[in-house]
Amino acid sequence: MLRPLGAQVRRLRLERKLSQERLAELAGLHYKYIGRIELAKADPGADVLVRLARALSVPVGELFDTITPKDAVPYRLSPGDVEGVSSALATLSSVVERILARQPRPVPARAPRRPRR
């Protein structure tokens, strides 16, 4: 994921005719860090991505345009998966309600121990 992100930052920077030094100045970062991001040698955090987006005058999402395909089809759950999730949520809801009502589930009885020889 770092390689496409770095390439996108570089492309946006060059489109705006900015040097790494100038982008770093606008974003409040070190110019060598900009180079490391572009070469996919640094993993920028959310705060750095926001700074870069502001310095490049783009929404943060545009930094990820090359990573997220535009024609991606959203994943759809099968009816069986929907049924399984619904069942799990119903079970979880009943457990949460029981806990909130301070009615713990009875502990199942243990099997009797066998006598030692």
N, C-alpha and C positions, 0 to 999 in steps of 0.2 A: 504494500500500500504506500510505502514511503516514496518509491520511485515515481509513480504517477503524480503524487502530490508535489514532489520537488519539480517535476517537469512542468506542472501547471503553474506553480509559483514563478518559475523562470519565464514561461511564456507570457504570463500576465505582466511581469516586470519589464520584459523587453518590448511588449506592445505599448507600454507607457513610456518607453525610452528612459527607463531608470537604471542607474548603476546599482550594484549590490550595496555600495556605500550609501547611496541616496535612499534606497529602500530601507536599509538598516536605520538610518537617521530618522526617517518618517515613522518607523515602527518602534523606535526606541530599543533597538537590538544591536548587536555587534555584527559588522559586515561579514566576518568569518563564519558566524552562525548562519547567516543567509546562504552562504556558499555551501555549508554542510547540509542545510535543508534541501537545496537544489540538487545536491549530489546524493541524496537519500542516506546520508551518514548521520543525520540527527533526527530524532523523533519529537517534533514540536508538540507541546501541550495545547490545550484549548485556549489558554490565554495568549499564547504566541500566535495561534491561528487567527484569533480575533484582531490582534495588533496588525498582522500582515494584511488581513482583509481590509481593515480601515485604511492602512497606508496605501493599498492598491485601489481603494474606492470601489470595492466589490462586496457583495454579500458573502458571508463565510461559506455558504453552500457552493459558491462558484469555485472555490478552491478544490472541491471534490467532483466537479463536473466530469473530469476524465475518468474518475474511479467508478461512478455510478452510471450504468448504461441508461440512456434515455428511453429506450424501447423495452425495458425490463418488464416482464409480466409479473404481477404480484402473485405470491404463492397462495394457493387456495387449499384449505383443508378438505379432506374427504369426509363424507357423511359419518364414517366410522370414527374418524379422529374427532369430529365435532361432538359426537355422542360420548366418547371417552373423556374429553375435556369437560363437558357438561356434568358428567357423573362425578368426576374428580372435584369440580367446584362445589357441587351439592354436598359431597362428603366433607370437604374442607369447611364449608359454611356451617354445617351441623356441629363439627368439632369446635369451631370458633364460638358459636353460640353457647355450647355447653361450658366452655372455659369461662366465657364472660359471665355466665350464670353461676359460676363456681360449683358446677356439678361434674366432677371428674368422672371419667369412664371407669366402671368397676374393673379392678385388676383380675384377670382370669386366674382361676385356681391352678396351683402347680400340681403336677403329677406327684404322687407320693414317692418318697425316696425309697430305693431298695436298701434293705439292711446290708451292712458291710459284713463280709465273711471273716 
